[in-house]
């Protein structure tokens, strides 16, 4: 009986620690907010310096620079080329407009490229090597878990190498979440 009395304070403190840690974890793990962004609300920013000049990005959800899920769009101009490269994390791409040509050959040979057309989907496993180019302006939506990066097979192809060493921060998720917008959306039809 005496041993039970000695264990009671330890047991009570253990239960308190577990209870408080559960509350703390629950407080940190807030469910994500709903996000609604129409095309007119998207704000484009210059892509990270690791991409050749001319590309723009718009982050729709999450932070591509952090270890969390994200969704971003990339606006690639006509005749844009991303040299042979790979990413540390898997990513999924959906072409929204234009065409993205992708090949997984180390030489820049267009005859091996395959077109991903509007509505087309491309899954890239982590460290899958490819090069990509456009013939006309193209918008691609990228889904993944960060941190998003790009590594070039030939380090001399890395445009970021030639940029001054400055930190790049992805733009905030979005300018305005239309789900919580003060003005009413389109009326809901009644039947």
Residue, then its C-alpha position, 0 to 999 in steps of 0.5 A: x500500500x505504501x508503494x502505491x502512495x509513493x507511485x501516486x504523485x509520479x502517476x499523477x504528474x505523468x497523466x498531467x504531462x500527457x494531458x498538457x502535451x495533448x492539448x499543446x499538440x491539438x492547439x498547434x494542429x489547427x485545421x487549414x482554412x478554406x482557400x478560394x482564389x479566382x484567376x482575377x485575384x492571382x498575383x504573379x511575382x518573379x520566380x526564384x533566381x534558381x529559374x532562368x529569368x522570365x518565369x513568374x510564380x503565384x503561391x496559392x496555398x502553403x509555403x513552398x520554402x517550408x516543409x509543408x504541402x503547397x500549391x503554386x502556379x508558374x507562368x513560363x513565357x514562350x520559348x522558355x527553357x529549364x536546363x536538365x534538372x531535378x527536385x529533392x521532393x516529388x511533385x505533381x504538375x498540371x498544365x492549365x494553358x499552353x504546352x510544357x515539353x518534358x524529356x528525361x534525356x541528358x542531352x537537350x534534344x527536342x525529339x525526345x520531348x513529350x508535350x503535356x497539353x492543357x489539362x495534362x498531368x505529370x508526376x515527377x518522383x524525387x530526384x527524377x531528372x528532366x529538362x523542360x521547355x515551352x513553345x508558347x506561354x504556358x501556365x503550370x500548377x505545381x503541387x508538392x510538399x516543400x521545401x521546393x528546390x531545383x538542382x541542375x545536372x550541370x552546375x553551370x546551368x544554375x542561374x542562381x549561381x550567377x545571382x548575387x547571394x541574396x535570400x529568396x522568399x516565395x510570395x505570400x500564399x495569396x493576396x486575398x482569400x475570396x472564401x472570406x471576402x466581405x462582398x458577396x459572391x455570385x448568387x446561388x441559383x434556386x431551383 
